[in-house]
Amino acid sequence: MHRCGIVLFCGILLSSLGCGGGADDYPDMGRVSGTVTLGGSPVSGASVAFQPTEVGGRASSAVTDANGYYKLQYSANMEGAKVGEHAVRISTYQPEGPGEDGDLVDAVPETIPNQYNSKSTLKQTVVQGSNTFDFELSAEGEIDKHEGESYEDGDE
């Protein structure tokens, strides 16, 4: 799992600490999973975030595996996402920072075009029960270059 994905995942888990944790403490939920591909190939290590469009809703997130598969987590003990419409963001960017072992890890550049992350146009509606959302992303489009990244292909 990439560092930013871990940080995002831990943030969601920590945000649930201190809550009662009973079934009545959660909004209506739906289980959400699927795959992410870019130009037909699975995307590994991408952060997938579903943010409710309703004000005050908590986001759910996941990190894709080697096959591009993700399963959203709402909190430490709750899988899924709140029922309703969500803005979806998918990103591979990982800033430079400490890794799991504390050693400095290099930044991972963004490989996903902006229309799927910083300027996302993706929306999905989660319903109760099981939801499968597969994202077949196009490699066409502008990609943010984050400060400190270097590109060897000469793109600017």
DOPAMAR-24604 format. One line per 4 residues: number of its first residue (from 1); for each residue y, z, x of N, C-alpha, C. Coordinates in steps of 0.2 Angstrom, whole numbers. Layout:
<recs>
NUM) Y Z X Y Z X Y Z X ~ ...
</recs>
This chain:
<recs>
1) -6 0 4 0 0 0 6 0 4 ~ 11 -4 3 17 -4 7 21 2 6 ~ 26 3 10 30 9 10 34 10 4 ~ 38 4 2 42 5 -3 38 6 -10
5) 33 3 -10 28 4 -16 26 11 -17 ~ 24 14 -11 22 21 -11 28 25 -13 ~ 34 24 -10 40 28 -12 41 27 -20 ~ 41 21 -22 42 20 -29 37 23 -33
9) 31 23 -32 25 26 -35 26 34 -35 ~ 28 37 -29 29 44 -28 35 46 -32 ~ 40 42 -33 46 44 -37 44 45 -44 ~ 40 40 -46 38 41 -53 33 47 -54
13) 29 48 -50 25 54 -50 29 60 -50 ~ 34 61 -45 38 67 -45 42 68 -51 ~ 44 62 -54 49 63 -60 45 67 -65 ~ 39 67 -65 35 70 -71 33 77 -69
17) 35 79 -63 33 87 -62 38 91 -66 ~ 36 97 -68 40 101 -71 40 100 -79 ~ 37 95 -81 36 93 -88 30 97 -90 ~ 29 98 -97 24 101 -100 17 97 -99
21) 18 91 -99 12 87 -97 7 86 -103 ~ 9 89 -109 4 88 -115 5 81 -118 ~ 1 79 -122 1 72 -125 7 71 -129 ~ 10 77 -132 16 76 -136 22 75 -132
25) 22 76 -125 28 75 -121 29 68 -119 ~ 24 63 -121 25 56 -119 27 52 -125 ~ 31 47 -124 33 42 -130 26 38 -131 ~ 27 34 -136 21 29 -138 20 25 -132
29) 14 24 -130 12 21 -123 7 15 -125 ~ 7 10 -120 3 5 -120 0 4 -112 ~ -6 3 -112 -9 2 -105 -7 -5 -103 ~ -5 -6 -97 -2 -13 -94 -6 -14 -87
33) -8 -20 -87 -11 -23 -81 -11 -30 -81 ~ -12 -33 -75 -12 -40 -74 -12 -43 -67 ~ -10 -49 -66 -10 -51 -59 -3 -55 -58 ~ -1 -55 -51 5 -58 -49 3 -64 -44
37) 4 -70 -45 3 -76 -41 10 -79 -39 ~ 10 -82 -33 16 -85 -31 14 -92 -29 ~ 16 -97 -32 14 -104 -30 6 -105 -31 ~ 3 -101 -35 -4 -101 -36 -8 -97 -32
41) -5 -93 -27 -9 -88 -23 -7 -81 -25 ~ -12 -77 -25 -11 -70 -26 -6 -67 -21 ~ -2 -62 -24 3 -59 -20 1 -52 -19 ~ 0 -50 -13 -2 -43 -11 3 -39 -9
45) 3 -32 -11 8 -28 -9 15 -28 -12 ~ 15 -32 -18 22 -32 -22 22 -26 -26 ~ 29 -24 -27 30 -19 -31 32 -22 -38 ~ 29 -20 -43 30 -22 -50 33 -16 -54
49) 39 -17 -57 42 -12 -61 44 -15 -68 ~ 42 -11 -73 44 -12 -80 49 -7 -82 ~ 55 -9 -83 60 -4 -85 62 -5 -92 ~ 61 0 -97 63 -1 -104 70 -4 -105
53) 71 -8 -109 78 -11 -110 82 -6 -114 ~ 78 -1 -118 81 4 -122 84 9 -117 ~ 91 11 -118 94 16 -114 90 23 -113 ~ 89 25 -107 86 32 -106 78 31 -105
57) 76 25 -105 68 25 -105 66 25 -97 ~ 61 28 -96 58 29 -89 54 23 -87 ~ 55 20 -81 51 15 -79 44 16 -77 ~ 40 11 -77 33 12 -75 32 7 -69
61) 28 8 -64 27 4 -59 20 4 -56 ~ 19 -1 -51 13 -2 -48 14 -6 -42 ~ 9 -6 -37 9 -11 -32 3 -15 -32 ~ 4 -22 -31 -2 -26 -32 -7 -25 -26
65) -13 -27 -27 -19 -26 -22 -19 -33 -19 ~ -24 -34 -15 -25 -40 -11 -27 -46 -16 ~ -29 -45 -22 -30 -50 -27 -24 -51 -31 ~ -18 -48 -30 -13 -49 -34 -13 -44 -41
69) -18 -40 -41 -19 -36 -47 -15 -30 -47 ~ -12 -28 -53 -8 -22 -54 -10 -18 -60 ~ -9 -12 -60 -10 -7 -66 -4 -2 -66 ~ 0 -3 -71 6 1 -71 4 9 -72
73) 8 13 -69 8 20 -69 14 23 -72 ~ 14 27 -77 20 30 -80 22 36 -77 ~ 17 40 -75 18 47 -72 12 49 -69 ~ 12 55 -66 6 57 -62 0 57 -66
77) 0 58 -72 -6 59 -76 -6 54 -82 ~ -2 49 -82 -1 44 -88 -1 37 -85 ~ -6 33 -87 -6 26 -85 -2 22 -91 ~ 1 16 -89 4 12 -94 12 12 -94
81) 15 10 -99 22 9 -100 24 11 -107 ~ 30 13 -108 32 15 -115 32 8 -119 ~ 30 9 -125 30 4 -130 37 1 -131 ~ 38 -6 -131 45 -9 -132 46 -14 -127
85) 52 -17 -127 54 -22 -123 56 -19 -116 ~ 54 -23 -111 55 -21 -104 58 -27 -100 ~ 62 -25 -95 64 -30 -90 59 -29 -84 ~ 57 -34 -81 52 -34 -76 55 -36 -70
89) 53 -33 -64 55 -35 -58 49 -34 -53 ~ 49 -40 -49 43 -40 -44 46 -42 -37 ~ 44 -38 -32 47 -39 -26 42 -37 -20 ~ 43 -40 -15 39 -39 -9 43 -35 -3
93) 49 -35 -4 54 -32 1 52 -25 2 ~ 51 -23 8 50 -16 10 55 -15 16 ~ 60 -10 15 64 -8 21 61 -5 27 ~ 64 -6 32 62 -2 38 62 5 37
97) 57 9 39 57 16 38 50 19 40 ~ 50 26 39 44 29 41 38 27 37 ~ 32 26 40 26 25 37 22 31 35 ~ 16 30 32 12 36 30 11 41 35
101) 10 38 41 9 43 47 15 45 51 ~ 21 44 48 28 46 51 30 41 56 ~ 26 36 58 29 31 63 33 26 60 ~ 38 24 64 43 19 61 39 12 59
105) 40 9 53 37 3 51 42 -2 50 ~ 41 -8 53 46 -13 52 47 -15 45 ~ 53 -18 43 54 -21 37 49 -26 35 ~ 48 -27 29 44 -33 26 49 -37 22
109) 49 -43 24 54 -48 20 52 -49 13 ~ 57 -51 9 56 -53 2 53 -60 3 ~ 48 -61 -1 45 -68 -2 46 -70 -9 ~ 48 -66 -14 49 -68 -21 56 -70 -22
113) 57 -76 -26 63 -78 -27 67 -73 -32 ~ 74 -73 -31 78 -68 -35 77 -68 -42 ~ 75 -74 -45 75 -74 -53 69 -69 -55 ~ 65 -66 -50 60 -62 -52 61 -55 -50
117) 67 -53 -46 68 -47 -44 76 -45 -45 ~ 80 -46 -40 87 -44 -40 91 -47 -46 ~ 89 -53 -48 92 -56 -54 86 -58 -59 ~ 82 -54 -60 76 -55 -64 78 -58 -71
121) 74 -63 -73 74 -65 -80 68 -64 -84 ~ 63 -60 -81 57 -58 -84 58 -53 -89 ~ 55 -53 -95 55 -48 -100 48 -48 -103 ~ 45 -42 -105 39 -42 -108 39 -36 -113
125) 36 -37 -119 36 -32 -124 29 -29 -124 ~ 29 -22 -123 23 -18 -122 21 -15 -129 ~ 15 -16 -131 13 -13 -138 7 -8 -136 ~ 6 -4 -141 1 1 -140 -6 -2 -139
129) -10 1 -135 -17 -2 -134 -16 -5 -127 ~ -20 -10 -126 -21 -14 -120 -16 -20 -119 ~ -12 -21 -114 -8 -26 -113 -10 -30 -106 ~ -11 -36 -106 -12 -40 -100 -6 -45 -99
133) -2 -44 -93 3 -48 -92 2 -51 -85 ~ 0 -58 -85 0 -61 -78 6 -65 -77 ~ 8 -64 -71 15 -67 -69 13 -73 -64 ~ 14 -79 -66 13 -85 -62 20 -87 -59
137) 22 -85 -54 29 -86 -51 29 -92 -47 ~ 35 -96 -48 36 -102 -44 40 -100 -37 ~ 38 -103 -32 41 -102 -26 48 -105 -25 ~ 50 -108 -30 56 -112 -30 62 -107 -32
141) 67 -107 -28 73 -102 -30 75 -99 -24 ~ 81 -96 -24 85 -92 -19 81 -86 -18 ~ 80 -84 -11 77 -77 -9 82 -73 -5 ~ 83 -67 -8 88 -63 -4 85 -61 3
145) 90 -62 8 89 -59 15 92 -53 15 ~ 88 -48 16 91 -41 17 93 -40 24 ~ 99 -36 25 101 -34 31 96 -31 36 ~ 96 -34 42 91 -32 47 85 -36 47
149) 84 -40 43 78 -45 43 80 -51 47 ~ 75 -53 51 76 -59 55 70 -64 52 ~ 73 -71 52 68 -76 50 68 -81 55 ~ 61 -83 57 60 -87 62 60 -95 60
153) 60 -96 53 60 -102 51 67 -106 50 ~ 72 -102 52 79 -105 52 82 -106 46 ~ 79 -103 40 82 -103 34 88 -98 34 ~ 94 -100 31 100 -96 30 103 -96 23
</recs>
